[in-house]
Amino acid sequence: MYETISELVSRYTKVTRDPVSGKYFGSCPFCHGRTDTFMADDRKGIFFCYACGASGDKKDFLARLEPNKYAMVTCQKNPVLLQIYEDTAYFYYTELIKAEHPGRQYLASRGITLDGIREYGLGFAPDGFSVLYSRLKRRYRHGELMASGLFKLSARGYPYDFFRNRVMFPIMDENGDVIAFGGRVLDDSRPKYLNSPETELFSKRRNLYGFPYMGDIRGQALILCEGYLDYIALHRAGFRDSAAVLGTALTEEHARLIAARYKTNY
């Protein structure tokens, strides 16, 4: 839509490029100050007002100035993919709650009971070539299933399940919809953890496991940890302001997400 953030903001306020820093400065379109407190940085793709603290990327800028139009654009998530993930999460869950399931035994060794399994919607991916695919193909087309990232193609062109023989952790978005999974093996085989590949619903650079999108904020900061089980341990110990990264270092997108939720400047 716009090549740079300076081109976008120039439609709403006059900005001038500083030849030394390369950044653009002008009056803030949000607090309408008389001095040039507003900055747009094309290199990082962000804006910031030193007076009112407004900050973010192009998406955040549009959300502030055109909330109704922006909401119609961003809420159009692929309903078929969302339903595939919902059905998958339920299938994994029903597998795990079977009596004497080895996945339940493993989680019990980590202090997670059946109540914990229910609270976090945990599940188990069976150890079969295409157990999940065979179940879902009755309801969805092949192309839809492949677009979900839950399946791969073998050398002979046969679809197979991406997650197999793993305890499954559903990853949710700001609406509480499952958009991805993380899976952990029951032994010491590698890779120990496996995350869903990037899809139109999910990016590990932008999402955090257990992030409190809608829950009550208890403190002024967020406790970040490295893994799913670390997060669950913190959460069950009462540290509700916590989340886990998904196999990456902390990214700028994560920082903006946290800053927006906790109303801090970034």
Secondary structure as a PSIPRED ss2 file (coil, helix, strand):
# PSIPRED VFORMAT (PSIPRED V4.0)

   1 M C   1.000  0.000  0.000
   2 Y C   1.000  0.000  0.000
   3 E C   1.000  0.000  0.000
   4 T C   1.000  0.000  0.000
   5 I H   0.000  1.000  0.000
   6 S H   0.000  1.000  0.000
   7 E H   0.000  1.000  0.000
   8 L H   0.000  1.000  0.000
   9 V H   0.000  1.000  0.000
  10 S C   1.000  0.000  0.000
  11 R C   1.000  0.000  0.000
  12 Y C   1.000  0.000  0.000
  13 T C   1.000  0.000  0.000
  14 K C   1.000  0.000  0.000
  15 V E   0.000  0.000  1.000
  16 T E   0.000  0.000  1.000
  17 R E   0.000  0.000  1.000
  18 D C   1.000  0.000  0.000
  19 P C   1.000  0.000  0.000
  20 V C   1.000  0.000  0.000
  21 S C   1.000  0.000  0.000
  22 G C   1.000  0.000  0.000
  23 K C   1.000  0.000  0.000
  24 Y E   0.000  0.000  1.000
  25 F E   0.000  0.000  1.000
  26 G E   0.000  0.000  1.000
  27 S C   1.000  0.000  0.000
  28 C C   1.000  0.000  0.000
  29 P C   1.000  0.000  0.000
  30 F C   1.000  0.000  0.000
  31 C C   1.000  0.000  0.000
  32 H C   1.000  0.000  0.000
  33 G C   1.000  0.000  0.000
  34 R C   1.000  0.000  0.000
  35 T C   1.000  0.000  0.000
  36 D C   1.000  0.000  0.000
  37 T C   1.000  0.000  0.000
  38 F E   0.000  0.000  1.000
  39 M E   0.000  0.000  1.000
  40 A E   0.000  0.000  1.000
  41 D E   0.000  0.000  1.000
  42 D C   1.000  0.000  0.000
  43 R C   1.000  0.000  0.000
  44 K C   1.000  0.000  0.000
  45 G C   1.000  0.000  0.000
  46 I E   0.000  0.000  1.000
  47 F E   0.000  0.000  1.000
  48 F E   0.000  0.000  1.000
  49 C E   0.000  0.000  1.000
  50 Y C   1.000  0.000  0.000
  51 A C   1.000  0.000  0.000
  52 C C   1.000  0.000  0.000
  53 G C   1.000  0.000  0.000
  54 A C   1.000  0.000  0.000
  55 S E   0.000  0.000  1.000
  56 G E   0.000  0.000  1.000
  57 D C   1.000  0.000  0.000
  58 K H   0.000  1.000  0.000
  59 K H   0.000  1.000  0.000
  60 D H   0.000  1.000  0.000
  61 F H   0.000  1.000  0.000
  62 L H   0.000  1.000  0.000
  63 A H   0.000  1.000  0.000
  64 R H   0.000  1.000  0.000
  65 L H   0.000  1.000  0.000
  66 E C   1.000  0.000  0.000
  67 P H   0.000  1.000  0.000
  68 N H   0.000  1.000  0.000
  69 K H   0.000  1.000  0.000
  70 Y H   0.000  1.000  0.000
  71 A H   0.000  1.000  0.000
  72 M H   0.000  1.000  0.000
  73 V H   0.000  1.000  0.000
  74 T H   0.000  1.000  0.000
  75 C C   1.000  0.000  0.000
  76 Q C   1.000  0.000  0.000
  77 K C   1.000  0.000  0.000
  78 N C   1.000  0.000  0.000
  79 P H   0.000  1.000  0.000
  80 V H   0.000  1.000  0.000
  81 L H   0.000  1.000  0.000
  82 L H   0.000  1.000  0.000
  83 Q H   0.000  1.000  0.000
  84 I H   0.000  1.000  0.000
  85 Y H   0.000  1.000  0.000
  86 E H   0.000  1.000  0.000
  87 D H   0.000  1.000  0.000
  88 T H   0.000  1.000  0.000
  89 A H   0.000  1.000  0.000
  90 Y H   0.000  1.000  0.000
  91 F H   0.000  1.000  0.000
  92 Y H   0.000  1.000  0.000
  93 Y H   0.000  1.000  0.000
  94 T H   0.000  1.000  0.000
  95 E H   0.000  1.000  0.000
  96 L H   0.000  1.000  0.000
  97 I C   1.000  0.000  0.000
  98 K C   1.000  0.000  0.000
  99 A C   1.000  0.000  0.000
 100 E C   1.000  0.000  0.000
 101 H C   1.000  0.000  0.000
 102 P H   0.000  1.000  0.000
 103 G H   0.000  1.000  0.000
 104 R H   0.000  1.000  0.000
 105 Q H   0.000  1.000  0.000
 106 Y H   0.000  1.000  0.000
 107 L H   0.000  1.000  0.000
 108 A H   0.000  1.000  0.000
 109 S H   0.000  1.000  0.000
 110 R C   1.000  0.000  0.000
 111 G C   1.000  0.000  0.000
 112 I C   1.000  0.000  0.000
 113 T C   1.000  0.000  0.000
 114 L H   0.000  1.000  0.000
 115 D H   0.000  1.000  0.000
 116 G H   0.000  1.000  0.000
 117 I H   0.000  1.000  0.000
 118 R H   0.000  1.000  0.000
 119 E H   0.000  1.000  0.000
 120 Y H   0.000  1.000  0.000
 121 G C   1.000  0.000  0.000
 122 L C   1.000  0.000  0.000
 123 G E   0.000  0.000  1.000
 124 F E   0.000  0.000  1.000
 125 A E   0.000  0.000  1.000
 126 P C   1.000  0.000  0.000
 127 D C   1.000  0.000  0.000
 128 G C   1.000  0.000  0.000
 129 F C   1.000  0.000  0.000
 130 S C   1.000  0.000  0.000
 131 V H   0.000  1.000  0.000
 132 L H   0.000  1.000  0.000
 133 Y H   0.000  1.000  0.000
 134 S H   0.000  1.000  0.000
 135 R H   0.000  1.000  0.000
 136 L H   0.000  1.000  0.000
 137 K C   1.000  0.000  0.000
 138 R C   1.000  0.000  0.000
 139 R C   1.000  0.000  0.000
 140 Y C   1.000  0.000  0.000
 141 R C   1.000  0.000  0.000
 142 H H   0.000  1.000  0.000
 143 G H   0.000  1.000  0.000
 144 E H   0.000  1.000  0.000
 145 L H   0.000  1.000  0.000
 146 M H   0.000  1.000  0.000
 147 A H   0.000  1.000  0.000
 148 S C   1.000  0.000  0.000
 149 G C   1.000  0.000  0.000
 150 L C   1.000  0.000  0.000
 151 F E   0.000  0.000  1.000
 152 K E   0.000  0.000  1.000
 153 L E   0.000  0.000  1.000
 154 S C   1.000  0.000  0.000
 155 A C   1.000  0.000  0.000
 156 R C   1.000  0.000  0.000
 157 G C   1.000  0.000  0.000
 158 Y C   1.000  0.000  0.000
 159 P E   0.000  0.000  1.000
 160 Y E   0.000  0.000  1.000
 161 D E   0.000  0.000  1.000
 162 F C   1.000  0.000  0.000
 163 F C   1.000  0.000  0.000
 164 R C   1.000  0.000  0.000
 165 N C   1.000  0.000  0.000
 166 R E   0.000  0.000  1.000
 167 V E   0.000  0.000  1.000
 168 M E   0.000  0.000  1.000
 169 F E   0.000  0.000  1.000
 170 P E   0.000  0.000  1.000
 171 I E   0.000  0.000  1.000
 172 M E   0.000  0.000  1.000
 173 D C   1.000  0.000  0.000
 174 E C   1.000  0.000  0.000
 175 N C   1.000  0.000  0.000
 176 G C   1.000  0.000  0.000
 177 D C   1.000  0.000  0.000
 178 V E   0.000  0.000  1.000
 179 I E   0.000  0.000  1.000
 180 A E   0.000  0.000  1.000
 181 F E   0.000  0.000  1.000
 182 G E   0.000  0.000  1.000
 183 G E   0.000  0.000  1.000
 184 R E   0.000  0.000  1.000
 185 V C   1.000  0.000  0.000
 186 L C   1.000  0.000  0.000
 187 D C   1.000  0.000  0.000
 188 D C   1.000  0.000  0.000
 189 S C   1.000  0.000  0.000
 190 R C   1.000  0.000  0.000
 191 P C   1.000  0.000  0.000
 192 K C   1.000  0.000  0.000
 193 Y E   0.000  0.000  1.000
 194 L E   0.000  0.000  1.000
 195 N E   0.000  0.000  1.000
 196 S C   1.000  0.000  0.000
 197 P C   1.000  0.000  0.000
 198 E C   1.000  0.000  0.000
 199 T C   1.000  0.000  0.000
 200 E C   1.000  0.000  0.000
 201 L C   1.000  0.000  0.000
 202 F C   1.000  0.000  0.000
 203 S C   1.000  0.000  0.000
 204 K C   1.000  0.000  0.000
 205 R C   1.000  0.000  0.000
 206 R C   1.000  0.000  0.000
 207 N C   1.000  0.000  0.000
 208 L C   1.000  0.000  0.000
 209 Y E   0.000  0.000  1.000
 210 G C   1.000  0.000  0.000
 211 F C   1.000  0.000  0.000
 212 P C   1.000  0.000  0.000
 213 Y C   1.000  0.000  0.000
 214 M C   1.000  0.000  0.000
 215 G C   1.000  0.000  0.000
 216 D C   1.000  0.000  0.000
 217 I C   1.000  0.000  0.000
 218 R C   1.000  0.000  0.000
 219 G C   1.000  0.000  0.000
 220 Q C   1.000  0.000  0.000
 221 A C   1.000  0.000  0.000
 222 L C   1.000  0.000  0.000
 223 I E   0.000  0.000  1.000
 224 L E   0.000  0.000  1.000
 225 C E   0.000  0.000  1.000
 226 E C   1.000  0.000  0.000
 227 G C   1.000  0.000  0.000
 228 Y H   0.000  1.000  0.000
 229 L H   0.000  1.000  0.000
 230 D H   0.000  1.000  0.000
 231 Y H   0.000  1.000  0.000
 232 I H   0.000  1.000  0.000
 233 A H   0.000  1.000  0.000
 234 L H   0.000  1.000  0.000
 235 H H   0.000  1.000  0.000
 236 R H   0.000  1.000  0.000
 237 A C   1.000  0.000  0.000
 238 G C   1.000  0.000  0.000
 239 F C   1.000  0.000  0.000
 240 R C   1.000  0.000  0.000
 241 D C   1.000  0.000  0.000
 242 S E   0.000  0.000  1.000
 243 A E   0.000  0.000  1.000
 244 A E   0.000  0.000  1.000
 245 V C   1.000  0.000  0.000
 246 L C   1.000  0.000  0.000
 247 G C   1.000  0.000  0.000
 248 T C   1.000  0.000  0.000
 249 A C   1.000  0.000  0.000
 250 L C   1.000  0.000  0.000
 251 T C   1.000  0.000  0.000
 252 E H   0.000  1.000  0.000
 253 E H   0.000  1.000  0.000
 254 H H   0.000  1.000  0.000
 255 A H   0.000  1.000  0.000
 256 R H   0.000  1.000  0.000
 257 L H   0.000  1.000  0.000
 258 I H   0.000  1.000  0.000
 259 A H   0.000  1.000  0.000
 260 A H   0.000  1.000  0.000
 261 R H   0.000  1.000  0.000
 262 Y H   0.000  1.000  0.000
 263 K C   1.000  0.000  0.000
 264 T C   1.000  0.000  0.000
 265 N C   1.000  0.000  0.000
 266 Y C   1.000  0.000  0.000
